[in-house]
């Protein structure tokens, strides 16, 4: 389906800035909540709460969730990948800073670019994407170099976990685009991920002998509510609305703002240090994201001018 607006207007840009700031700050919210809620259990509670909100919204809009459309096995697969991804994110934030975590996590567009070129027919890496990958690679090496120099190795462990989470996020995105999930409502795909992780993560929490909610504080409850209601429900559905109304390539060019907001949030709210390595990594990864998506946006604009339309899911 061709988006209604080929170019971004003030409303869409304003929403994109709000979304990027929210997603960047989310790492701070997770890290704060980890102090009173075990990480895997926290992720499971978020998924369960958001799943009920998504289900209520889908029923309100009259979109079926349980029809037979041959997507169940694919939904379970992306749900498992989603579960492992968020276990790595929530646990990884116990080992590394929120500022570093958001940089590693938002290398996802590069995993998507490579995965799409390998597994989705018609997709290939262009010169702009290769340049973006090179910029991001330099940034990641710079960031890893700092964590390797730490004597305890704790930060390196967290960095690796966040990098692995980014790879799983990318794999999930490619599977969704290359499977029958691409033909269903985005809300149902999101529900698959939330419902499966909502069942998987509490079980994993029990197996890991996490202590439960005994030390829950009012700040922890507030932060958890923020993640459930604002992040996993409102911002995700706002993103889906933007995708359905604007060019996804032009929207994606704004994702470079998220790691910038994430680093800023970690510094302002958690007093995390701003090192030279972190600045270089942020600049390289952010520039790489922008270059990859900017080149794609130009290509799609040319195709639209020639009358070639693509489907954005």
BAFI-3210 file (N, C-alpha, C; in Angstrom, 3 decimals, decimal comma, padded with zeros to 6 digits):
// residues 313
n [1|2|3|4|5|6|7|8|9|10|11|12|13|14|15|16|17|18|19|20|21|22|23|24|25|26|27|28|29|30|31|32|33|34|35|36|37|38|39|40|41|42|43|44|45|46|47|48|49|50|51|52|53|54|55|56|57|58|59|60|61|62|63|64|65|66|67|68|69|70|71|72|73|74|75|76|77|78|79|80|81|82|83|84|85|86|87|88|89|90|91|92|93|94|95|96|97|98|99|100|101|102|103|104|105|106|107|108|109|110|111|112|113|114|115|116|117|118|119|120|121|122|123|124|125|126|127|128|129|130|131|132|133|134|135|136|137|138|139|140|141|142|143|144|145|146|147|148|149|150|151|152|153|154|155|156|157|158|159|160|161|162|163|164|165|166|167|168|169|170|171|172|173|174|175|176|177|178|179|180|181|182|183|184|185|186|187|188|189|190|191|192|193|194|195|196|197|198|199|200|201|202|203|204|205|206|207|208|209|210|211|212|213|214|215|216|217|218|219|220|221|222|223|224|225|226|227|228|229|230|231|232|233|234|235|236|237|238|239|240|241|242|243|244|245|246|247|248|249|250|251|252|253|254|255|256|257|258|259|260|261|262|263|264|265|266|267|268|269|270|271|272|273|274|275|276|277|278|279|280|281|282|283|284|285|286|287|288|289|290|291|292|293|294|295|296|297|298|299|300|301|302|303|304|305|306|307|308|309|310|311|312|313]
n.u [000,840|000,609|001,991|000,095|001,272|004,081|006,127|007,461|005,546|005,038|003,671|004,277|007,066|007,308|006,091|007,905|010,208|009,338|008,901|011,511|012,885|011,501|012,065|014,817|015,058|013,942|015,807|016,921|014,694|014,331|016,736|016,514|014,248|015,253|016,488|014,611|012,984|013,508|015,329|014,427|011,867|010,736|010,706|008,911|006,521|006,058|005,525|003,205|001,344|001,297|000,408|-002,283|-003,305|-002,888|-004,503|-007,031|-007,231|-007,172|-009,530|-011,347|-011,032|-012,004|-010,395|-009,473|-007,885|-007,493|-007,988|-007,663|-004,875|-002,560|-000,264|000,564|002,768|004,911|004,460|004,920|007,635|008,829|008,039|009,525|012,145|011,903|011,523|014,005|015,638|014,763|015,306|018,073|018,457|017,302|018,734|021,316|021,535|022,133|024,806|026,098|026,192|023,310|023,699|025,676|024,378|022,198|023,465|024,687|022,376|020,961|022,242|020,765|019,445|021,467|021,915|019,456|019,638|021,691|020,588|018,216|019,270|020,312|018,161|015,692|014,011|015,021|016,106|019,108|022,457|023,239|025,534|025,361|024,382|026,496|028,471|027,265|027,289|030,033|030,684|029,216|030,474|033,035|032,303|031,277|033,558|035,111|033,599|033,604|036,321|036,705|035,272|036,668|039,024|038,361|038,931|037,348|035,716|033,013|031,476|032,005|030,709|027,993|027,848|028,241|025,959|023,953|024,601|024,152|021,399|020,576|021,177|019,312|016,929|017,137|017,047|014,455|012,955|013,600|012,559|009,824|009,330|009,863|008,141|004,798|003,777|004,058|001,788|-000,311|-002,155|-000,192|-000,600|-001,379|000,942|002,588|001,177|001,598|004,336|004,347|002,551|003,710|006,214|005,256|004,400|006,711|008,816|008,182|008,318|010,986|012,107|011,460|012,947|015,481|015,642|014,929|014,239|011,585|008,887|009,461|010,936|009,754|009,287|007,695|008,754|009,672|007,226|006,085|007,918|007,680|005,012|005,224|006,776|005,012|002,536|003,189|005,578|005,510|002,933|001,550|003,617|004,483|002,174|001,749|003,954|003,270|001,043|002,262|003,834|001,849|000,938|002,982|006,070|008,057|010,786|011,622|010,740|012,414|014,850|015,014|015,658|018,218|018,244|017,485|019,618|021,094|019,365|019,224|021,843|022,044|019,979|020,978|023,179|022,016|019,997|021,084|023,608|025,750|029,041|030,404|032,389|035,256|035,453|032,805|031,486|032,588|031,689|028,907|028,565|029,475|027,789|025,236|025,516|025,888|023,390|021,783|022,859|022,408|019,554|018,910|019,910|018,307|015,819|016,084|016,269|013,726|012,131|012,771|011,764|009,040|008,486|008,704|006,531|006,573|005,535|005,841|005,175|004,756|005,259]
n.v [-001,194|002,158|004,901|007,608|010,123|011,271|012,846|014,121|015,918|018,681|017,593|014,818|014,878|016,017|013,977|011,899|012,832|012,813|010,039|009,033|010,211|009,007|006,257|006,333|007,178|005,001|003,022|004,025|003,905|001,117|000,363|001,714|000,444|-002,123|-002,088|-002,680|-004,656|-007,890|-008,424|-010,221|-010,992|-008,450|-007,773|-009,708|-008,978|-006,502|-007,327|-008,884|-006,997|-005,120|-006,781|-007,309|-004,716|-004,288|-006,330|-005,447|-003,065|-004,002|-005,486|-003,413|-001,957|-003,798|-005,711|-008,974|-011,341|-014,040|-015,538|-018,121|-017,957|-019,071|-018,163|-018,794|-020,458|-018,958|-016,668|-017,612|-018,202|-015,604|-014,517|-015,981|-015,227|-012,503|-012,663|-013,682|-011,636|-009,445|-010,408|-010,385|-007,611|-006,496|-007,827|-007,196|-004,498|-004,476|-004,730|-002,914|000,607|002,756|004,603|003,470|001,117|001,828|002,646|000,285|-001,284|000,028|-000,650|-002,249|-001,573|-002,165|-004,899|-005,616|-004,614|-006,224|-008,792|-008,602|-008,339|-010,865|-012,674|-011,719|-011,528|-009,430|-007,479|-005,737|-004,813|-001,481|001,140|003,226|001,890|000,157|002,031|003,118|000,841|000,536|002,895|002,466|000,152|001,085|002,732|000,822|-000,761|001,168|001,653|-000,906|-001,129|000,541|-000,782|-003,182|-002,357|-002,026|-003,170|-005,174|-006,471|-006,473|-004,479|-005,090|-007,539|-006,738|-005,042|-006,869|-008,425|-006,558|-006,037|-008,549|-008,663|-006,680|-007,969|-010,067|-008,595|-007,508|-009,907|-010,759|-008,720|-009,130|-011,716|-011,208|-009,520|-011,259|-013,396|-014,936|-013,200|-010,639|-009,991|-009,584|-007,654|-005,171|-004,928|-007,479|-008,931|-007,672|-008,451|-011,228|-011,296|-010,083|-011,722|-014,323|-013,809|-012,926|-015,273|-016,813|-015,424|-015,063|-017,765|-018,284|-016,576|-017,839|-020,196|-019,131|-018,474|-015,918|-013,268|-012,208|-009,871|-008,672|-006,452|-004,240|-000,853|002,426|003,981|001,985|000,761|002,924|003,312|000,872|000,964|003,072|001,841|-000,187|001,087|003,494|003,040|000,275|000,164|002,726|004,200|002,272|001,769|004,305|004,490|002,494|003,754|005,960|004,615|003,641|005,928|007,504|007,653|004,875|004,787|007,440|007,952|006,205|007,418|009,059|007,518|007,654|009,517|008,301|006,808|009,076|010,531|008,551|008,390|011,000|010,902|008,989|010,358|012,664|011,721|009,537|010,213|009,249|008,800|010,865|009,918|010,228|008,059|007,185|009,359|009,305|006,759|007,139|009,164|007,844|005,548|006,789|008,379|006,367|005,023|007,101|007,519|005,016|004,883|007,293|007,073|005,007|006,273|008,191|006,548|005,315|007,561|008,200|005,924|006,218|008,493|007,440|005,890|003,498|001,472|000,429|-001,923|-001,119|-002,545]
n.w [000,000|-000,900|000,883|002,330|002,451|000,870|001,791|004,876|007,251|009,587|011,793|011,690|011,976|014,514|016,061|015,548|016,816|019,467|019,774|019,352|021,500|023,604|023,238|023,518|026,190|027,420|028,089|030,387|032,071|032,269|033,521|035,959|037,042|037,311|039,743|041,642|040,641|039,412|036,361|034,215|035,044|035,150|032,405|031,545|032,900|031,703|029,060|029,398|030,415|028,280|026,226|026,892|026,591|023,845|022,812|023,685|022,249|019,589|019,515|019,955|017,599|015,849|014,652|013,878|016,039|016,401|014,136|011,592|009,814|008,978|010,273|012,793|013,671|012,714|014,197|016,800|016,559|016,103|018,472|020,362|019,655|020,206|022,967|023,929|023,028|024,633|027,170|027,096|026,809|029,188|031,197|030,402|030,967|033,619|033,659|031,969|031,024|030,545|028,539|026,883|026,226|024,562|022,247|021,253|020,965|018,963|016,635|015,161|012,589|010,758|010,905|009,915|007,285|006,188|006,598|005,085|002,523|002,196|002,536|001,603|-001,379|-004,067|-002,505|-001,849|-000,916|-001,159|-002,241|-000,390|001,884|002,438|003,087|005,375|007,048|007,392|008,798|011,163|012,060|012,730|014,851|016,706|017,210|018,441|020,760|021,960|022,450|024,601|026,657|026,801|027,963|030,591|033,900|035,219|033,372|033,393|032,103|029,443|029,176|029,409|027,159|025,059|025,370|024,742|022,084|020,968|021,407|019,637|017,232|017,318|017,286|014,737|013,240|013,852|012,620|009,900|009,512|009,906|007,710|005,597|005,776|006,064|007,987|007,144|005,796|007,525|010,009|011,634|014,386|015,200|014,767|016,637|018,913|018,893|019,577|022,117|023,566|023,465|024,669|027,099|028,249|028,205|029,554|032,426|033,173|032,598|034,468|036,881|036,565|036,671|039,268|040,236|042,577|042,751|043,499|045,915|046,726|045,607|044,676|044,801|042,761|041,102|040,315|038,943|036,859|035,568|034,741|032,941|030,947|030,077|029,332|027,946|026,335|025,225|024,250|023,465|022,047|020,193|018,679|017,672|016,018|014,138|013,022|011,802|009,911|008,239|007,071|006,078|004,181|004,801|004,584|004,782|007,348|008,754|008,579|010,732|012,886|013,821|015,798|018,168|019,605|020,307|022,010|023,949|025,016|026,043|027,967|029,766|030,772|031,933|033,736|035,105|035,736|034,198|032,771|030,152|027,766|025,527|023,743|023,793|022,640|020,033|019,196|019,320|017,378|015,034|014,816|014,794|012,479|010,612|010,662|009,697|007,106|005,843|005,782|004,567|001,981|001,077|001,179|-000,852|-003,079|-003,044|-003,451|-006,072|-007,356|-006,818|-008,285|-010,775|-010,893|-009,549|-006,988|-003,596|-000,953|002,391|005,500]
ca.u [000,000|001,371|001,674|-000,698|002,150|005,429|007,066|007,098|005,077|005,413|003,094|005,028|008,402|007,124|005,857|009,140|011,110|008,798|009,166|012,950|013,216|010,909|012,819|016,128|014,900|013,463|016,914|017,025|013,559|014,617|017,829|015,976|013,347|016,066|016,896|013,572|012,336|014,475|015,214|013,617|010,489|010,305|010,396|007,695|005,377|005,820|004,908|001,835|000,513|001,137|-000,382|-003,704|-003,670|-002,960|-005,681|-008,201|-007,257|-007,523|-010,964|-012,060|-010,991|-012,635|-009,407|-009,420|-006,585|-007,394|-008,400|-006,677|-004,242|-001,301|000,861|000,789|004,133|005,792|004,260|005,620|009,070|009,265|007,821|010,673|013,275|011,592|011,741|015,442|016,154|014,507|016,051|019,427|018,420|017,025|019,857|022,515|021,578|022,736|026,253|026,630|025,431|022,212|024,256|026,334|023,402|021,359|024,289|024,784|021,059|020,499|022,916|019,776|019,222|022,521|021,585|018,307|020,119|022,423|019,642|017,310|020,026|020,548|016,985|014,484|014,229|014,974|016,853|020,557|023,182|023,721|026,757|025,062|024,276|027,850|029,112|026,668|027,795|031,428|030,666|028,742|031,502|034,064|031,738|031,184|034,916|035,527|032,899|034,120|037,686|036,622|034,833|037,737|040,052|037,910|039,567|036,447|035,060|031,565|030,894|032,117|029,620|026,758|027,917|028,035|024,548|023,159|024,906|023,420|019,982|020,379|021,168|018,028|015,917|017,261|016,567|012,995|012,436|013,744|011,585|008,498|009,224|010,017|007,212|003,376|003,461|004,059|000,472|-001,338|-002,119|000,974|-001,012|-001,384|002,349|003,032|000,524|002,333|005,585|004,054|001,892|004,684|007,195|004,554|004,368|008,068|009,718|007,975|008,843|012,442|012,430|011,401|014,083|016,690|015,528|014,840|013,571|010,195|008,574|009,526|011,564|009,150|009,104|006,776|009,477|009,674|005,895|005,903|008,760|007,097|003,805|005,713|007,186|003,854|001,510|003,710|006,523|005,098|001,595|001,268|004,629|004,514|001,032|002,001|004,885|002,502|000,220|003,167|004,209|000,716|000,582|004,146|007,107|008,804|012,208|011,827|010,588|013,566|016,019|015,020|016,009|019,532|018,043|017,238|020,815|021,502|018,525|019,575|023,078|021,713|019,173|021,857|024,025|021,214|019,210|021,849|024,963|026,740|030,118|030,471|033,795|035,574|035,069|031,351|031,118|032,946|030,778|027,591|028,607|029,628|026,569|024,158|025,758|025,653|021,938|021,248|023,295|021,699|018,151|018,803|020,113|017,107|014,736|016,263|015,935|012,277|011,540|012,927|010,833|007,670|008,363|008,566|005,287|006,800|005,081|006,191|004,342|005,428|004,540]
ca.v [000,000|003,394|005,814|008,773|011,286|010,902|013,658|014,320|017,243|019,073|016,652|013,568|015,149|016,188|012,653|011,134|013,314|012,286|008,600|008,811|010,573|007,989|005,009|006,557|007,233|003,715|002,282|004,554|003,356|-000,294|000,286|002,140|-000,598|-003,290|-001,974|-003,214|-005,801|-008,679|-008,032|-011,100|-010,842|-007,123|-007,866|-010,504|-008,165|-005,517|-007,986|-009,287|-005,793|-004,559|-007,721|-007,058|-003,436|-004,498|-007,145|-004,590|-002,124|-004,736|-005,798|-002,149|-001,605|-004,845|-006,515|-010,307|-011,797|-015,489|-016,199|-019,032|-017,337|-019,781|-017,385|-019,123|-020,927|-017,804|-015,791|-018,197|-018,037|-014,223|-014,295|-016,539|-014,332|-011,282|-012,964|-013,764|-010,281|-008,574|-010,929|-009,842|-006,164|-006,187|-008,318|-006,483|-003,185|-004,646|-004,812|-001,762|001,833|003,003|005,352|002,522|000,117|002,307|002,677|-001,080|-001,780|000,639|-001,154|-003,124|-001,338|-002,750|-006,319|-005,716|-004,383|-007,415|-009,908|-008,414|-008,614|-012,307|-013,537|-011,158|-011,345|-008,067|-006,584|-005,847|-003,734|-000,440|001,819|003,976|000,968|-000,307|003,135|003,173|-000,297|000,826|003,902|001,829|-000,793|001,878|003,148|-000,319|-001,108|002,205|001,426|-002,146|-000,885|001,123|-001,780|-004,171|-001,796|-002,037|-004,311|-006,231|-007,162|-006,410|-003,656|-005,835|-008,528|-006,031|-004,563|-008,022|-008,813|-005,578|-006,252|-009,770|-008,287|-005,961|-008,972|-010,773|-007,639|-007,479|-011,179|-010,736|-007,822|-009,782|-012,817|-010,613|-009,009|-012,326|-014,477|-014,545|-012,139|-009,353|-009,756|-009,383|-006,373|-005,041|-005,142|-008,912|-009,319|-007,198|-009,289|-012,491|-011,111|-009,794|-012,865|-015,408|-013,394|-012,851|-016,630|-017,359|-014,737|-015,434|-019,122|-018,151|-015,932|-018,887|-021,100|-018,407|-018,212|-014,494|-013,125|-011,765|-008,454|-008,342|-005,151|-003,285|000,498|003,251|004,355|000,801|000,628|004,018|003,037|-000,284|001,461|003,848|000,898|-000,926|001,932|004,471|002,489|-000,942|000,295|003,981|004,571|001,289|001,976|005,558|004,140|001,796|004,753|006,716|003,754|003,510|007,214|008,190|006,788|004,239|005,121|008,775|007,816|005,499|008,302|009,736|006,609|008,003|010,366|007,513|006,661|010,378|010,779|007,560|008,825|012,201|010,496|008,344|011,385|013,594|011,097|008,542|010,749|008,404|009,622|011,072|009,756|010,467|006,859|007,161|010,392|008,798|005,659|007,727|009,862|006,889|004,739|007,673|008,746|005,175|004,845|008,154|007,282|003,845|005,187|008,437|006,562|004,256|007,226|008,787|005,527|005,143|008,759|008,060|004,899|006,758|009,430|006,645|005,142|002,207|001,557|-000,719|-002,098|-000,947|-003,282]
ca.w [000,000|-000,984|001,978|001,936|002,364|000,473|002,548|006,272|007,616|010,946|012,761|011,691|012,523|015,956|016,633|015,453|017,863|020,726|019,804|019,515|022,879|024,481|023,101|024,103|027,644|027,920|028,700|031,751|032,829|032,552|034,488|037,254|037,533|037,673|041,141|042,525|039,992|038,652|034,952|033,361|035,505|034,713|030,979|031,407|033,339|030,651|027,917|029,752|030,470|026,934|025,417|027,182|025,993|022,392|022,549|023,857|021,124|018,370|019,610|019,790|016,186|015,068|013,945|014,481|016,518|016,497|012,907|011,021|008,646|008,761|010,799|014,200|013,912|012,507|015,344|017,946|016,318|016,375|019,895|021,088|019,396|020,958|024,380|024,197|022,815|025,779|028,318|026,953|027,057|030,587|032,005|029,996|031,614|034,944|033,493|031,255|031,242|029,611|027,418|025,980|025,792|023,460|021,032|020,734|020,583|017,722|015,437|014,523|011,149|009,940|010,829|009,000|005,925|005,753|006,548|003,948|001,302|002,105|002,622|000,999|-002,818|-004,569|-001,628|-001,940|-000,256|-002,041|-001,816|000,828|003,010|002,751|003,790|006,709|007,797|007,741|009,858|012,390|012,494|013,405|016,137|017,609|017,624|019,389|022,027|022,542|022,907|025,939|027,639|026,943|028,830|031,985|034,568|035,680|032,266|033,579|031,055|028,186|029,184|029,098|025,779|024,176|025,478|023,997|020,666|020,595|021,361|018,375|016,162|017,385|016,824|013,287|012,714|013,973|011,590|008,595|009,451|009,723|006,339|004,606|006,084|005,976|008,949|006,435|005,198|008,544|010,691|012,524|015,769|015,484|014,872|017,947|019,918|018,922|020,304|023,516|024,201|023,641|025,677|028,375|028,803|028,268|030,481|033,829|033,369|032,647|035,738|037,911|036,346|037,062|040,721|040,545|043,881|042,719|043,673|047,342|046,950|044,685|045,193|044,003|041,551|040,247|039,723|037,990|035,704|034,881|034,074|031,793|029,904|029,565|028,716|026,990|025,367|024,517|023,665|022,758|021,046|019,116|017,789|016,959|014,940|013,103|012,330|010,940|008,795|007,320|006,482|005,528|003,621|005,880|004,426|005,343|008,793|009,306|008,629|012,020|013,968|014,362|016,973|019,372|020,444|020,838|023,182|024,961|025,675|026,813|029,122|030,731|031,395|032,727|034,803|035,852|035,946|033,534|032,199|028,704|027,388|024,125|022,998|023,681|021,660|018,703|018,879|019,069|016,094|013,945|014,700|014,368|011,080|009,804|010,551|008,827|005,728|005,318|005,514|003,651|000,630|000,726|000,951|-002,169|-004,060|-003,076|-004,032|-007,517|-007,810|-006,779|-009,405|-011,992|-010,816|-008,940|-005,611|-002,784|000,225|003,673|006,533]
c.u [000,877|000,993|000,946|000,186|003,565|006,474|006,548|006,653|005,457|004,902|003,904|006,420|008,334|006,933|007,128|010,141|010,650|009,096|010,644|013,396|012,705|011,711|014,228|016,081|014,513|014,574|017,131|015,920|013,808|015,670|017,366|015,099|014,105|016,492|015,859|012,833|013,396|014,271|014,313|012,145|009,926|009,890|009,104|006,446|005,035|005,099|003,461|000,912|000,248|000,301|-001,874|-004,163|-003,813|-004,205|-006,955|-008,341|-007,685|-009,008|-011,797|-012,125|-011,615|-011,675|-009,302|-008,000|-006,406|-007,921|-007,274|-006,109|-002,851|-000,076|001,253|002,239|005,142|005,684|004,967|007,130|009,532|009,040|008,977|011,903|013,122|011,884|013,222|016,086|015,975|015,108|017,475|019,464|018,284|018,158|021,136|022,658|022,026|024,260|026,864|025,755|024,314|022,718|024,902|025,319|022,625|022,154|024,389|023,439|020,609|021,469|021,976|019,561|020,265|022,358|020,407|018,761|020,826|021,473|018,692|018,013|020,224|019,268|015,712|014,755|014,105|015,712|018,358|021,198|023,683|024,965|026,542|024,986|025,645|028,608|028,585|027,166|029,228|031,513|030,259|029,791|032,616|033,574|031,687|032,564|035,428|034,900|033,406|035,524|037,696|036,247|035,886|038,797|039,648|038,435|038,626|035,825|033,544|030,900|030,934|031,011|028,295|026,726|027,641|026,578|023,664|023,374|024,181|021,919|019,659|020,318|019,843|016,880|015,943|016,724|015,038|012,365|012,483|012,743|010,182|008,303|009,208|009,015|005,768|002,963|003,400|002,681|-000,623|-001,189|-000,903|000,626|-001,014|000,043|002,919|002,440|001,217|003,581|005,340|003,468|002,879|005,702|006,553|004,422|005,777|008,892|009,444|008,484|010,366|012,888|012,441|012,601|015,401|016,704|015,568|013,955|012,120|010,055|008,681|010,059|010,977|008,914|008,114|007,442|009,508|008,338|005,662|006,688|008,203|005,838|004,166|006,088|005,989|002,947|002,094|004,578|005,904|003,724|001,469|002,323|004,679|003,357|001,142|002,947|004,162|001,625|001,075|003,552|003,092|000,388|001,746|005,138|007,958|010,285|012,507|011,662|011,850|014,789|016,106|015,460|017,390|019,408|017,943|018,499|021,308|020,693|018,870|020,817|022,798|020,929|020,041|022,718|023,218|020,579|020,006|023,284|026,050|027,793|030,016|031,944|033,993|035,183|033,566|030,874|031,396|031,988|029,389|027,546|028,652|028,362|025,397|024,296|025,482|024,178|021,351|021,605|022,552|020,280|017,976|018,965|018,893|015,954|014,850|015,888|014,434|011,580|011,626|011,936|009,404|007,448|008,176|007,305|005,433|006,459|005,491|005,286|005,196|004,623|005,039]
c.v [001,246|004,313|007,041|009,997|010,847|011,648|013,887|015,753|017,517|018,073|015,369|013,758|015,309|014,836|011,811|011,549|012,794|010,795|008,323|009,125|009,514|006,702|005,147|006,540|005,875|002,892|002,736|003,957|001,899|-000,414|000,690|001,051|-001,849|-003,270|-002,554|-004,408|-006,584|-008,478|-008,906|-011,016|-009,496|-007,139|-008,645|-009,730|-007,123|-006,140|-008,364|-008,073|-005,214|-005,463|-007,510|-005,736|-003,562|-005,295|-006,305|-003,621|-002,814|-005,091|-004,542|-001,736|-002,660|-005,692|-007,882|-010,688|-013,302|-016,219|-017,097|-018,416|-017,902|-018,978|-017,799|-019,536|-019,802|-016,839|-016,304|-018,017|-016,613|-013,884|-014,820|-015,660|-013,030|-011,490|-012,967|-012,384|-009,420|-009,106|-010,389|-008,347|-005,869|-006,662|-007,541|-005,134|-003,265|-004,592|-003,584|-000,541|001,973|003,731|004,428|001,543|000,580|002,389|001,284|-001,588|-001,225|000,450|-002,072|-002,845|-001,969|-004,264|-006,539|-005,568|-005,618|-008,606|-009,814|-008,734|-010,115|-013,117|-012,987|-010,878|-009,880|-007,063|-006,796|-004,647|-002,741|000,214|002,589|003,075|000,431|000,771|003,242|002,043|-000,051|001,853|003,289|000,878|-000,072|002,309|002,020|-000,744|-000,105|001,978|000,165|-001,946|-000,308|000,081|-002,868|-003,683|-001,772|-003,282|-005,455|-007,041|-007,107|-005,623|-004,360|-006,872|-007,883|-005,553|-005,698|-008,458|-007,857|-005,745|-007,493|-009,492|-007,554|-006,933|-009,732|-009,879|-007,571|-008,746|-011,246|-009,886|-008,472|-010,923|-012,279|-010,147|-010,129|-013,464|-014,026|-013,465|-010,769|-008,994|-009,501|-008,013|-006,301|-005,292|-006,613|-009,429|-008,895|-008,056|-010,645|-012,354|-010,898|-011,001|-013,999|-015,037|-013,281|-014,205|-017,153|-016,741|-015,039|-016,842|-019,090|-017,522|-016,943|-019,822|-020,455|-018,060|-016,724|-014,294|-012,667|-010,279|-007,987|-006,938|-004,049|-001,941|001,262|003,707|003,191|000,604|001,703|003,770|001,880|000,124|002,276|002,923|000,208|-000,030|002,825|003,822|001,356|-000,836|001,569|004,290|003,570|001,492|003,305|005,318|003,428|002,774|005,577|005,903|003,674|004,807|007,956|007,168|006,214|004,566|006,497|008,750|007,218|006,392|009,057|008,815|006,904|008,897|009,557|007,288|007,981|010,739|009,808|007,948|010,039|011,848|009,850|009,339|012,247|012,908|010,106|008,983|009,851|009,277|009,728|011,058|010,046|009,273|006,803|008,179|009,917|007,692|006,185|008,395|008,877|006,057|005,589|008,072|007,567|004,903|005,849|007,890|006,117|004,206|006,355|007,987|005,799|005,185|007,844|007,810|005,368|006,348|008,705|007,058|005,427|007,721|008,678|005,795|003,772|002,312|000,288|-000,758|-001,958|-001,639|-002,888]
c.w [000,000|000,171|001,472|001,710|002,026|001,296|003,965|006,518|009,076|011,975|012,845|012,281|014,041|016,642|016,620|016,534|019,228|020,853|020,053|020,941|023,859|024,438|023,660|025,623|028,229|028,574|030,147|032,621|033,200|033,646|035,880|037,856|037,946|039,133|042,105|041,941|039,227|037,145|034,092|033,755|035,068|033,237|030,755|031,797|032,278|029,471|028,200|029,756|029,094|026,047|025,636|026,565|024,473|022,039|022,669|022,689|019,831|018,369|019,404|018,322|015,285|014,258|014,614|014,886|016,399|015,266|012,391|009,742|008,376|009,233|012,221|014,477|013,724|013,683|016,581|017,793|016,640|017,848|020,740|020,901|020,179|022,439|024,728|024,047|024,058|027,071|028,286|027,270|028,550|031,496|031,682|030,661|033,070|034,865|032,814|031,503|030,214|028,367|026,397|025,407|024,562|022,159|020,421|020,233|019,242|016,550|014,659|013,033|010,246|009,839|009,885|007,553|005,377|005,610|005,373|002,641|001,092|001,920|001,983|-000,472|-003,228|-003,711|-001,838|-001,266|-001,290|-001,479|-000,516|002,047|003,421|003,519|005,215|007,596|008,260|008,870|011,192|012,945|013,244|014,789|017,148|018,108|018,659|020,758|022,724|023,109|024,315|026,979|027,847|027,921|030,298|032,689|034,912|034,546|032,343|032,450|029,704|028,074|028,803|027,659|024,793|024,198|024,682|022,487|020,155|020,500|020,065|017,205|016,135|016,929|015,296|012,645|012,758|012,881|010,217|008,440|009,219|008,285|005,301|004,771|005,889|006,974|008,284|005,905|006,225|009,187|011,617|013,989|016,146|015,608|016,215|019,057|020,026|019,803|021,793|024,242|024,463|024,712|027,057|029,051|029,078|029,396|031,956|034,147|033,467|033,965|036,880|037,799|036,776|038,550|041,054|041,785|043,862|042,993|045,117|047,601|046,060|045,365|044,319|042,711|040,571|039,551|038,665|036,709|034,885|034,123|032,836|030,640|029,254|028,735|027,622|025,908|024,547|023,871|022,834|021,690|019,893|018,149|017,047|015,789|013,805|012,321|011,373|009,711|007,765|006,600|005,825|004,969|004,747|005,785|005,001|006,860|009,412|009,406|009,944|013,160|014,547|015,596|018,262|020,199|021,016|022,075|024,308|025,737|026,562|028,074|030,194|031,481|032,356|033,937|035,653|036,132|035,352|032,845|030,679|028,308|025,908|023,262|022,772|022,653|020,246|018,275|018,533|017,696|014,928|013,739|014,218|012,913|010,161|009,594|009,569|007,363|005,105|004,907|004,561|002,217|000,158|000,403|-000,429|-003,271|-004,193|-003,682|-005,552|-008,077|-007,828|-007,935|-010,717|-011,978|-010,229|-007,464|-004,873|-001,564|001,476|004,745|007,909]
res [x|x|x|x|x|x|x|x|x|x|x|x|x|x|x|x|x|x|x|x|x|x|x|x|x|x|x|x|x|x|x|x|x|x|x|x|x|x|x|x|x|x|x|x|x|x|x|x|x|x|x|x|x|x|x|x|x|x|x|x|x|x|x|x|x|x|x|x|x|x|x|x|x|x|x|x|x|x|x|x|x|x|x|x|x|x|x|x|x|x|x|x|x|x|x|x|x|x|x|x|x|x|x|x|x|x|x|x|x|x|x|x|x|x|x|x|x|x|x|x|x|x|x|x|x|x|x|x|x|x|x|x|x|x|x|x|x|x|x|x|x|x|x|x|x|x|x|x|x|x|x|x|x|x|x|x|x|x|x|x|x|x|x|x|x|x|x|x|x|x|x|x|x|x|x|x|x|x|x|x|x|x|x|x|x|x|x|x|x|x|x|x|x|x|x|x|x|x|x|x|x|x|x|x|x|x|x|x|x|x|x|x|x|x|x|x|x|x|x|x|x|x|x|x|x|x|x|x|x|x|x|x|x|x|x|x|x|x|x|x|x|x|x|x|x|x|x|x|x|x|x|x|x|x|x|x|x|x|x|x|x|x|x|x|x|x|x|x|x|x|x|x|x|x|x|x|x|x|x|x|x|x|x|x|x|x|x|x|x|x|x|x|x|x|x|x|x|x|x|x|x|x|x|x|x|x|x|x|x|x|x|x|x]
***
